């Protein structure tokens, strides 16, 4: 199952704390943003199932990108073999 970098928006501090306490979401470090009127956003890495559960619980979830696909693309940039063995 693919993993996604998402931005999660919720209403109130307790709802955002429930992301970790009740929904077991691994929130990315130092991504909390106060949007005013008791609305907060955080970034996290979650799968499709978690996205559906969070939306059903009333959170707004925006998919930023597929981290698995991005990882595969970046792996193509890495050299092959041991570059120090050729010396």
C-alpha positions as a Markdown table, in Angstrom:
| # | Residue | x | y | z |
|---|---|---|---|---|
| 1 | Unk | 0.0 | 0.0 | 0.0 |
| 2 | Unk | 1.4 | 3.4 | -0.9 |
| 3 | Unk | 2.4 | 6.0 | 1.6 |
| 4 | Unk | 1.6 | 9.7 | 1.2 |
| 5 | Unk | 2.9 | 12.9 | 2.6 |
| 6 | Unk | -0.3 | 14.7 | 3.7 |
| 7 | Unk | -1.4 | 17.9 | 5.4 |
| 8 | Unk | -4.1 | 17.2 | 8.0 |
| 9 | Unk | -6.4 | 20.1 | 9.1 |
| 10 | Unk | -8.5 | 19.8 | 12.2 |
| 11 | Unk | -10.7 | 21.9 | 14.5 |
| 12 | Unk | -9.1 | 22.5 | 18.0 |
| 13 | Unk | -6.1 | 21.4 | 19.9 |
| 14 | Unk | -7.8 | 18.2 | 21.3 |
| 15 | Unk | -8.7 | 17.0 | 17.8 |
| 16 | Unk | -5.1 | 17.5 | 16.7 |
| 17 | Unk | -3.8 | 15.7 | 19.8 |
| 18 | Unk | -6.2 | 12.8 | 18.9 |
| 19 | Unk | -4.3 | 12.3 | 15.7 |
| 20 | Unk | -1.6 | 10.7 | 17.8 |
| 21 | Unk | -3.6 | 9.5 | 20.8 |
| 22 | Unk | -6.6 | 7.9 | 19.1 |
| 23 | Unk | -5.6 | 7.6 | 15.4 |
| 24 | Unk | -2.0 | 6.7 | 15.9 |
| 25 | Unk | -0.7 | 9.0 | 13.2 |
| 26 | Unk | 3.0 | 9.8 | 13.1 |
| 27 | Unk | 3.0 | 13.5 | 12.8 |
| 28 | Unk | 6.1 | 15.0 | 11.2 |
| 29 | Unk | 8.3 | 17.0 | 13.6 |
| 30 | Unk | 7.7 | 20.8 | 13.8 |
| 31 | Unk | 4.9 | 21.0 | 11.3 |
| 32 | Unk | 2.1 | 22.3 | 13.4 |
| 33 | Unk | 0.6 | 25.5 | 12.0 |
| 34 | Unk | -2.1 | 27.6 | 13.6 |
| 35 | Unk | -4.6 | 28.7 | 11.0 |
| 36 | Unk | -6.6 | 30.8 | 13.3 |
| 37 | Unk | -10.1 | 30.3 | 14.7 |
| 38 | Unk | -9.0 | 27.1 | 16.5 |
| 39 | Unk | -7.9 | 25.4 | 13.2 |
| 40 | Unk | -4.6 | 23.7 | 13.0 |
| 41 | Unk | -2.6 | 21.8 | 10.4 |
| 42 | Unk | 0.1 | 19.2 | 10.6 |
| 43 | Unk | 2.1 | 17.2 | 8.1 |
| 44 | Unk | 2.2 | 13.4 | 8.3 |
| 45 | Unk | 3.0 | 10.2 | 6.4 |
| 46 | Unk | 0.0 | 7.9 | 6.1 |
| 47 | Unk | -1.5 | 5.3 | 3.8 |
| 48 | Unk | -4.8 | 5.2 | 1.9 |
| 49 | Unk | -6.6 | 3.5 | 4.8 |
| 50 | Unk | -5.6 | 6.1 | 7.3 |
| 51 | Unk | -6.6 | 8.9 | 4.9 |
| 52 | Unk | -10.1 | 7.4 | 4.7 |
| 53 | Unk | -10.4 | 6.9 | 8.5 |
| 54 | Unk | -9.2 | 10.5 | 9.2 |
| 55 | Unk | -11.7 | 12.0 | 6.6 |
| 56 | Unk | -14.5 | 9.9 | 8.2 |
| 57 | Unk | -13.5 | 11.3 | 11.6 |
| 58 | Unk | -13.9 | 14.8 | 10.3 |
| 59 | Unk | -10.4 | 15.9 | 9.4 |
| 60 | Unk | -9.5 | 17.5 | 6.1 |
| 61 | Unk | -6.7 | 15.6 | 4.4 |
| 62 | Unk | -4.7 | 17.0 | 1.5 |
| 63 | Unk | -2.4 | 14.6 | -0.4 |
| 64 | Unk | 0.9 | 16.4 | -1.1 |
| 65 | Unk | 2.8 | 13.5 | -2.8 |
| 66 | Unk | 3.4 | 9.8 | -2.9 |
| 67 | Unk | 6.5 | 9.3 | -0.8 |
| 68 | Unk | 7.1 | 5.7 | -2.2 |
| 69 | Unk | 7.1 | 7.0 | -5.8 |
| 70 | Unk | 9.3 | 9.9 | -4.8 |
| 71 | Unk | 11.7 | 7.5 | -3.1 |
| 72 | Unk | 11.9 | 5.3 | -6.2 |
| 73 | Unk | 12.7 | 8.3 | -8.3 |
| 74 | Unk | 15.4 | 9.5 | -6.0 |
| 75 | Unk | 17.0 | 6.0 | -5.9 |
| 76 | Unk | 17.6 | 6.3 | -9.6 |
| 77 | Unk | 19.9 | 9.2 | -8.9 |
| 78 | Unk | 22.2 | 7.1 | -6.6 |
| 79 | Unk | 25.3 | 5.6 | -8.2 |
| 80 | Unk | 25.6 | 1.8 | -8.5 |
| 81 | Unk | 28.3 | -0.3 | -6.7 |
| 82 | Unk | 31.1 | 0.8 | -4.5 |
| 83 | Unk | 32.7 | 3.9 | -6.0 |
| 84 | Unk | 35.7 | 3.6 | -3.6 |
| 85 | Unk | 36.6 | 0.1 | -4.9 |
| 86 | Unk | 37.7 | 1.5 | -8.2 |
| 87 | Unk | 40.6 | 3.5 | -6.7 |
